[in-house]
Every structure is written in structure tokens, then in C-alpha cells.
Amino acid sequence: MPASPPEAAGRPIYATGGIAAASAAGIGLAVIVTLTLAGWVAAPHDTFGEDIADLLRGAVLSWLVGHHVSFSVAEGQISLLPLGLVLRPGLLLYRFGRWLARGCVIERLRHVHRAALAIAGPYAAIAGTLALLARTDEAVPSMPRALLMGFVIAFIAGGLGVLRQLMRDKGVAARDLLDLMPARSRSLLVGMLASTGTLLVGGLVLFLVALGLNLPEAVEITRSLAPGVVGGTLLLIVQLAYLPNAVVFAVCYALGPGFAMGVSTVVAPTEVSVGALPALPMLAALPSNGAAPVLSLGALVVPFVAGAIGGVLTQRSAPDVVSEAAPLWGFVCGVTTGLLFAALAGVAGGSLGAQRLSEVGPSAWQVGVVAALEVGVAAAVAAWIANWWYTRRQSRRVAAERG
């Protein structure tokens, strides 16, 4: 007898998903509108009736920027958006995903994707509609981007919320969830996450060290801006929102391709060549023009360390009896890591509209290829060594039992 569909009892899952999506979007938009109105009240302004339409459009545009939706202006495209702002809608959707799971009967973990779709579909429609409503003569949000990013963020964050609630209700631990996966898929997932996590930690350390070494310059930029208490707080928030972008840029530097800070510029271990930059304190972490600092070249070992860790964990999760297969799976771990980092590089960079800053960030395909090769080769070698050690131990154990 086939399993009962998840909407067989409790509230209808697709109607509840629509409510969850509307609630998450409404709360997020309400918060931004409130902050926008507070800023309007504190600043000099005309009569309320003349400004309200522009205020609401600006709030909607800010909401879309928080979903990494690019927009067009007279000077060009604005697509270099802070990845940190995605955390706000992500947390809201995660909470409403858990709310949906508590209100609907979802009998099996494999039905989580239906609940995620129930949230993501309406949320994408809301994002696309708001992109149309926020259009002005000065700024035109990308509706296709709004549909895509709204769907992706809602599907991932809402799906994680549903999954977390189901795991809690059914008493399933994260390790038990991994045990449900096929051994090889599980090992590749563990290896890819370990490699990616190591790369991101290495990128964060590289950025913080670079910023620390150039801290006097960052302080001088802050003083020249004279932002005051409120402005200083906003400046700090903006930089924290761009911190994930900076970490991805630092990883791309460690991988070798580096990144651009404008047209015909490059920041890489082979060469540093940048022009005039916006007055943002965190940009003090960039090295000076010329040869890359010798100390920064130590970052080149990060992808190989990440590959070694990923390769060992790949084989530890699912050892191979045939030793020749171990390097293959280690390299596959590197390829999946490269694909993931190509996607991260693609969303971390973008354009700031002006002709000189129309190209900022890494080349996604170059980062993906280099990451796949560097992490993949290191993972292949480490996986072969780890598998050889495992089979050696197994042989000794069998010999000891027979003796």
C-alpha cells in the first residue's frame, strides 16, 4: 500500500506554505519599512504625502537587495551585493519552515522537498511582484533574478526549517540522517563540506590577518569619513554584511586566480594592480600595487590542506577495498568542491554600475577549474594514503585473528 501523502492530515501543506511565505515576506518587509520611516523622521524632509511613495519603493528595493537581487541604474548594473544580508530572510524562512512542519503532517523525511516547494513557489511569486512594484526611473530591479533568488533562498532556508523540525519531532540525530544516505554519496558530501569549510576558514583568517596588518590605514579611512555614532554604526553593519564577500574573495586569492577590483585590475599572488577605490575601511586589507606580499603567499597552501582533509574524510566515511578507486573518489570530492566555489564566486562578485567598477570580483569559471584541480589532486593523494592505511590495518587485524 503506498505511503500517505504529507497533506493527508493536518493543515493542507500547499496552502500553509503560501501562508508561511507571505508571513516571512511580510515581516521582513515590515521591519525594513519601519527602519526606513524612522530614518525619514530623523532627517530633513518634505511633506509626508510627497515622500511616502518613494519611501515605500526604497524599502521594497532594500528588501530585494537583501535577497541578492540586482538592479539597473543610469550608470549600469548594481550587482555587487552583500551576501550577509541574505541571513535576514533566511532566518525568517527557516522559522516559518519549522512552523509549517508543526502544523502539517509530513510522515517521511523524503517528503521535505514538497514542503520546501510549498514555501518557495509563493515566495518567488511575491519577490517577482515586488520587483515590478519597486521599479522607478532611477532603479529597475531584475524580475528574473528576484524570481530565482526568492525561490532558491526560500527552498533552502524553508526546507532546512522543515527538516530540522521533523528531525526533532521524530528524534532523528544529524548522524542518523547521514546514515540514511548511500555510503558513497555520504562520503562525498562529508568530504566536500569539509573541504569547503576549510577553504572558508582559511579565507576568513587571510582577510582578518590582512586587515590587522593594515589597521592604521583602516582607522585613517574611518576618521576621514567622520561618520559619527549613527553613521559609524551603519558603516560597521555594511562592512559586516560584505564580510562573506570578502571571505570568498580571499579564498579566490589563495586558490591563485585572485579577483578584480575594477576594469583591468587584478589582486592575485602573481600581481597586484588596483586603481582608486571607494572609501571603505575594510578595503584597507587589499595589498599595495606591485608584487604580492611574501607573507600572503602562505595562503597558497590552504586549498591543498582543504583537499587533504576532504580526501581523508571521504575515504574514512566509505573505505574502498580496491585501492585504485580511492584517488578517483578523492578527486571527485575536489570537483564537487570546485563546482560549489564557482557558484560562490559567481554570487560574491558583480558590478557597481560605474564603468571603472563594472567588474569587481573573481572569475567564477577560473575559480571553479582551479579549485577542482588543486583540491582534487590533494584529495586524491590523501584519499589514497588514507585508504592504504585503512586496508593495512584491516590486513593486520585479519592476520592477527587467524594467528
C-alpha positions in Angstrom: 0.0 0.0 0.0 1.6 3.4 -1.0 2.6 5.8 1.7 0.1 8.5 2.6 1.0 11.9 1.1 2.2 14.5 3.5 -1.0 16.5 3.2 -3.3 13.7 4.2 -3.8 15.1 7.7 -3.4 18.4 9.5 -3.5 21.7 7.5 -3.1 21.5 3.7 0.6 21.7 3.0 0.5 24.0 0.0 -2.0 26.4 1.5 0.1 26.5 4.7 3.2 27.0 2.6 1.6 30.1 1.0 0.8 31.5 4.4 4.3 30.8 5.6 5.8 32.5 2.5 3.6 35.6 2.8 4.2 35.9 6.6 8.0 35.7 6.1 8.0 38.2 3.3 5.5 40.5 5.2 7.5 40.5 8.4 10.8 41.1 6.6 9.3 44.0 4.6 7.6 45.5 7.7 10.9 45.6 9.5 12.6 47.4 6.6 9.6 49.9 6.2 9.8 50.7 9.9 13.5 51.4 9.8 13.1 53.5 6.6 10.3 55.6 8.3 12.5 56.1 11.4 15.3 57.4 9.2 12.8 59.6 7.3 11.5 61.1 10.6 15.1 61.8 11.8 16.2 63.5 8.6 15.0 66.8 7.0 12.1 66.0 4.6 9.2 67.4 2.7 5.6 66.7 3.5 4.8 63.1 4.2 2.4 62.7 1.2 5.1 63.7 -1.3 7.7 61.2 0.1 5.6 58.2 1.0 5.7 56.5 -2.4 9.4 56.9 -2.8 9.9 55.7 0.8 7.9 52.5 0.2 9.7 51.8 -3.1 13.0 52.3 -1.4 12.0 49.9 1.3 11.0 47.3 -1.2 14.2 47.8 -3.1 16.1 47.2 0.2 14.1 44.1 0.7 15.1 42.9 -2.7 18.8 43.7 -2.2 18.6 41.5 0.9 17.7 38.7 -1.4 20.7 39.4 -3.7 18.5 40.9 -6.4 20.5 43.1 -8.8 19.1 46.3 -10.3 19.8 48.6 -13.2 20.6 52.3 -12.8 21.6 55.0 -15.3 25.3 54.2 -14.9 24.9 50.5 -15.4 24.2 47.4 -13.3 24.4 47.2 -9.5 25.0 43.5 -8.7 27.9 43.5 -6.2 25.5 43.0 -3.2 26.3 42.0 0.4 25.9 38.2 0.9 25.5 38.8 4.7 22.0 40.4 4.1 20.7 37.0 2.9 20.8 35.9 6.5 17.8 38.0 7.5 15.3 36.5 5.1 16.9 33.1 5.5 16.3 33.1 9.3 12.7 34.2 8.8 12.0 31.4 6.2 13.8 28.9 8.4 11.4 29.8 11.3 8.3 29.6 9.1 9.6 26.3 7.7 9.6 24.9 11.2 6.1 26.4 11.8 4.8 24.7 8.7 6.3 21.3 9.8 4.5 21.7 13.2 1.1 22.4 11.5 1.2 19.8 8.7 1.6 16.1 8.9 4.7 15.2 7.0 5.2 11.5 7.5 8.5 10.9 5.9 11.8 12.8 5.7 11.8 12.3 1.9 8.7 14.5 1.7 10.7 17.5 2.9 11.1 18.7 -0.7 7.3 19.1 -1.1 7.1 21.3 2.0 10.1 23.3 0.7 8.4 23.8 -2.7 5.2 24.8 -0.9 7.1 27.8 0.6 9.5 28.5 -2.3 6.8 28.8 -5.0 4.7 31.5 -3.4 7.8 33.3 -2.0 9.3 33.6 -5.5 6.0 34.9 -6.8 6.0 37.6 -4.1 9.6 38.5 -4.8 8.8 38.9 -8.5 5.8 41.0 -7.9 7.7 43.3 -5.5 10.4 43.7 -8.2 7.8 45.0 -10.6 6.3 47.4 -7.9 9.7 48.8 -7.0 10.6 49.9 -10.5 11.4 53.6 -10.9 13.0 55.8 -13.5 16.2 55.7 -11.4 16.4 52.0 -10.5 14.9 48.9 -12.1 15.2 45.6 -10.2 15.7 42.4 -12.2 12.5 40.4 -12.0 14.0 37.2 -13.3 16.7 37.5 -10.6 14.0 38.2 -8.0 12.1 35.1 -9.0 15.3 32.9 -9.0 16.8 34.2 -5.7 13.4 34.2 -4.0 12.8 30.6 -4.9 16.4 29.4 -4.1 16.6 31.2 -0.7 13.1 30.0 0.3 13.6 26.5 -0.8 16.9 26.1 1.0 16.1 28.0 4.2 12.4 26.9 4.4 13.4 23.3 3.6 16.1 23.3 6.3 13.5 24.6 8.8 11.1 21.8 7.9 13.9 19.2 8.1 15.0 20.4 11.5 11.5 20.3 13.0 10.9 16.8 11.6 14.2 15.6 13.0 13.3 17.0 16.4 9.8 15.6 16.3 10.9 12.1 15.2 14.0 12.1 17.4 16.4 11.8 14.4 20.0 13.0 15.0 22.1 14.5 12.3 24.4 11.5 12.2 21.4 9.2 11.8 20.3 11.3 8.9 23.6 10.8 7.2 23.4 7.1 7.8 20.2 7.0 5.7 22.2 8.1 2.6 24.1 5.7 0.4 27.7 5.2 1.6 29.4 6.8 -1.4 27.1 9.8 -1.5 27.5 10.3 2.2 31.3 10.2 1.9 31.4 12.7 -1.0 29.1 15.0 0.9 31.2 14.9 4.0 34.4 15.4 2.0 33.0 18.3 0.1 31.7 20.1 3.2 35.0 19.5 5.0 37.0 20.9 2.0 34.7 23.9 1.6 34.6 24.6 5.3 38.4 24.6 5.4 38.7 26.9 2.5 36.2 29.4 4.0 38.0 29.3 7.4 41.3 29.9 5.6 39.8 32.8 3.7 38.5 34.4 6.9 41.9 34.1 8.6 43.6 35.5 5.5 41.3 38.5 5.4 41.5 39.2 9.2 45.3 39.0 9.1 45.5 41.3 6.1 43.1 43.8 7.8 45.0 43.6 11.0 48.3 44.4 9.3 46.7 47.4 7.7 44.6 48.5 10.7 46.2 52.0 10.8 45.1 52.7 7.3 41.5 51.4 8.0 41.4 53.7 11.1 42.5 56.6 9.0 39.8 56.0 6.3 37.2 55.8 9.1 38.4 59.2 10.5 38.3 60.8 7.1 34.7 59.8 6.7 33.8 61.2 10.1 30.6 59.1 10.2 29.5 60.0 13.8 27.8 57.5 16.1 24.8 56.7 13.8 26.9 56.7 10.6 29.6 54.7 12.2 27.1 52.0 13.3 25.7 51.9 9.7 29.2 51.7 8.3 30.0 48.8 10.6 26.8 47.0 9.6 27.6 47.5 5.9 31.1 46.0 6.3 29.8 43.0 8.3 27.2 42.4 5.5 30.1 42.4 3.0 32.3 40.2 5.1 31.1 36.9 3.4 32.0 38.5 0.0 35.5 39.4 1.4 36.0 35.8 2.6 35.1 34.4 -0.8 37.5 36.9 -2.4 40.3 35.9 0.0 39.7 32.2 -0.9 40.0 33.1 -4.6 43.3 34.8 -3.9 44.5 31.6 -2.0 43.4 29.5 -5.0 45.5 31.6 -7.4 43.1 33.2 -9.9 42.5 36.1 -7.5 39.9 38.8 -8.2 39.3 42.1 -9.9 38.6 45.4 -8.2 37.6 47.2 -11.3 38.2 47.0 -15.1 41.8 46.0 -16.0 42.7 45.3 -12.4 43.8 42.2 -10.5 44.6 41.1 -7.0 46.4 37.8 -7.2 49.5 36.1 -5.9 51.2 36.8 -9.2 50.4 40.5 -9.3 48.5 43.3 -7.6 47.2 46.1 -9.7 44.3 48.3 -8.5 43.1 51.8 -9.1 41.2 54.2 -6.9 38.7 52.5 -4.6 35.7 53.6 -2.6 36.5 54.9 0.9 35.6 51.8 2.8 37.7 50.8 5.8 37.7 47.1 5.1 39.3 47.7 1.7 42.5 48.6 3.6 43.1 44.8 3.7 44.0 44.9 0.0 47.7 44.7 -0.7 49.5 47.6 -2.4 50.2 47.6 -6.1 53.2 45.6 -7.3 54.3 42.2 -6.2 52.1 40.3 -3.7 53.3 40.4 -0.1 55.5 37.4 0.7 53.5 36.7 3.8 50.3 36.3 1.8 51.9 33.6 -0.4 51.5 31.3 2.6 47.8 31.3 1.8 48.5 29.2 -1.3 48.7 26.1 0.9 45.1 26.5 2.0 43.5 24.6 -0.9 45.9 21.7 -0.6 45.2 21.5 3.1 41.5 21.6 2.4 41.9 18.9 -0.2 43.8 16.7 2.2 41.2 17.0 4.9 38.4 16.3 2.4 40.2 13.3 0.9 40.8 11.7 4.3 37.2 12.2 5.4 35.9 10.9 2.0 37.7 7.6 2.5 37.1 7.4 6.2 33.3 7.6 5.6 33.4 4.8 2.9 36.7 3.0 2.6 37.4 1.2 -0.7 38.6 -2.4 -0.9 40.1 -1.6 -4.4 42.9 0.8 -3.6 42.9 2.2 -7.2 39.3 3.6 -6.7 40.4 5.7 -3.7 42.1 8.5 -5.6 39.2 8.7 -8.0 36.7 9.4 -5.3 39.1 11.9 -3.7 39.3 13.8 -7.0 35.5 13.7 -7.3 35.4 15.3 -3.9 37.6 18.1 -5.3 35.5 18.5 -8.4 32.3 19.0 -6.3 34.1 21.5 -4.1 35.2 23.4 -7.2 31.6 23.5 -8.5 30.4 24.8 -5.2 33.1 27.5 -5.1 32.4 28.5 -8.7 28.8 29.2 -7.6 30.0 31.2 -4.5 32.4 33.2 -6.7 29.6 34.0 -9.1 27.3 35.4 -6.4 30.1 37.2 -4.4 31.2 39.4 -7.3 29.4 41.8 -9.5 29.2 45.4 -10.8 28.9 48.7 -9.0 27.4 50.5 -12.0 30.2 52.9 -12.9 32.4 52.0 -15.8 35.5 51.7 -13.8 33.9 49.4 -11.2 31.8 47.4 -13.6 33.9 44.3 -13.0 34.5 43.5 -9.3 35.2 40.0 -8.0 36.6 36.7 -9.2 36.0 34.8 -12.4 33.6 32.0 -11.5 34.8 29.5 -14.1 38.5 30.1 -13.4 37.9 29.7 -9.7 35.9 26.5 -10.3 38.5 24.9 -12.5 41.5 25.8 -10.3 39.7 24.7 -7.1 38.7 21.4 -8.7 42.3 20.7 -9.7 44.1 21.9 -6.6 41.6 20.5 -4.1 41.0 17.4 -6.3 44.7 16.4 -6.6 45.4 16.9 -2.9 42.2 15.0 -2.0 43.1 12.2 -4.4 46.6 11.7 -2.8 45.2 12.0 0.7 42.4 9.5 -0.1 44.9 7.0 -1.5 47.1 7.3 1.6 44.1 7.1 4.0 42.7 4.0 2.2 46.1 2.4 2.1 46.4 2.9 5.9 42.9 1.5 6.4 43.5 -1.6 4.3 46.8 -2.2 6.0 45.2 -2.1 9.4 42.5 -4.4 8.2 45.0 -6.9 6.9 46.9 -6.9 10.2 43.7 -7.4 12.1 42.7 -10.4 9.9 46.2 -11.9 10.2 46.1 -11.5 14.0 42.7 -13.2 14.2 43.9 -16.1 12.1 47.2 -16.4 14.1 
